[in-house]
Amino acid sequence: MHYKDLVYYKKFVLKHILPRKGSHDCNNMMINVNDINQCKSINTFMKDKVTLVVALCSTNKKGFVTHKFDVIDCIMISSKPCLYQMLTIRKNKRIKCENGLPVHLEA
């Protein structure tokens, strides 16, 4: 496994897997996603455990997998300060896998 893939995997988990602990309020979750002084307009968090997502990538180690997930979309409603509205839905999401790890969630 390449170091670069591990870095992208850790960023993927931080940005797209619903945290097991702490608040599931979009305003709190987006603190770890947004860059300094920049609000991301929308971000999707999958409610499934990271082990499920890794298992999906084990079938397609280098490519894309599509799966239906329960997700939370955090949609920006204000940029100063960054404030978000939560939308909980179930939809197909496409994930890019590298070396058996999820590294990118397509919009």
N, C-alpha and C positions, 0 to 999 in steps of 0.2 A: 504494500500500500504506500502511496506517495504522501509525503507530509502535506502537500497542497490540498489533496483530497480530504484529509483529516480536518484541516482548517475550514474548508468549505462545508464539511459535514457539521462541525460544531456551530458555524454560523447558521446553517439551515435549521438545526434544532432550536437555537435561540430565537430565530425569527418566525418559525412556522409550527412548532409543536407547543400545544397548550401546556403551560407550566403546571406541574402536579401540586406545587405549594404556592401560597400567596394569593393575591387578588386576581380574579379573572375579569377585572374591569379593563376595558380597552385603554383607558388613559394611563393606567399603571403598566400594562403589558407593553405598550408602545415605547415606554422609556428606554427599554433595551434594544429597540428596533431603530428608532430615529437617530440620525446623526446630530451632532451639536448644532443648534440653531437651524435645523431643517426638519420639517414634518413630512413624513411619508404619507401620501394621499390615501393609500389603502394598503392593508396587510392582512393576510389570511393565516389563522392559527388552526391547525388540525387538532381535533379532540382525542385522536387515537394515541396510543403509546408509541414511543419512538421505535420499540422493538418490532411493531407491525410494519412500520414504514421501511425499516432495514430489511425485514423479511421479504417485502415486495421487491426490493432491489436485488435480493439474492437470486431471483429468477431472471433478472436482466441486468447483469453487473455493469454494463456500459451501454446505456441507452435510456429510453423513456418507459415509464410504466404509468398506467392510468388506473385510478381506483376511486370508488365513491366514498367520500368521507363526510362525517359531521364536522362542520367548520364554523369558526367565528370569523367574520370579516369585520375588521375595525376600519371604519370609514371616517376620514377627517371632516370635521364640521367647522373647525377654526384653526388658523395657523399661528395666531399670537394671543394666547398660548396655544400649543398643540392640544386640541380636544377632539375626541372621537366618539362616534356612535357605533353601537354594536349591532350586528346582524347575524343571527344564528341560522344556518341552513345546512342542507345536505346536498352535495354536488360532486361531480367528477372533477378530479384534479390530476394534472399531469406532472410527474416528478422526473427530474433528470438524475440518473444514477451514474456514478463513477466508481469503479473498483468495488461494487457491491454496497456503496453507501449513497444515501440521498444527498444531493448537493444543491439542488435548485427546484423551486416550485414555480411552475409557469402561471402567469396571471390568468 
